[in-house]
């Protein structure tokens, strides 16, 4: 009886595995392309606005914010790839026209680039997190308390916020999540995409809260990691 029961269980298991395999095999493949309409704006100059252009000059990674009046916009971007001045342009008509560029940040030794702009919860202050591309210093931050008219001198942030391409969003409870590529000078997750969680005041005061590592795949090099496509958090760790 014992052997018959074991044989029956094995047979039942085999049937179940075959059914599962059949179900997986019959699952339709997702489309490899798309059929939604595509609009090509390359030659439709009336539908786009050139914010800045200089022959032979790299101008990239702009970050933009709409101010409290609902029509004034400022955009901040580097004048150079990995080094050079951080410049700002202002629009008074919702982005239709733009003023002249104004330099808002320079540093004697740091190579500042890739600004990420974050407004305080009360709207009174703007912070810009900056990548440091010499890889000898932490990332930097500058602040404006007058809607971009003047800016503080750049200062380094804690290691927990050091990285590239900072992007910040507020959670429903008011906490701030900043995601970026980890380029902390001493880090076991260099090159991974990570997320720092804290408050705007933590950035202003230079305090570190905690950070989680989002690992979509082990990067082939610290410079190869891009924002993860999945929503999986592989683990959390505190960071100073």
Secondary structure, DSSP 8 states (H G I E B T S, - for coil): -HHHHHHHHHHHHHHHHHHHHHHHHHS----SS--S-----TT-GGG-------TT--EEEEEEEE-TTSS-EEEEEEESSSSS-EEEEEESSTTSS----EEEE--SS--EEEEEEEE-TTSS-EEEEEEETTSSS--EEEEESSTTSS----EE--GGG-EEEEEEEE-TTS-EEEEEEE--SS-TTTTSEEEEEE-HHHHHHT---EEEEE-SS--SSTT-----SS----EEE---
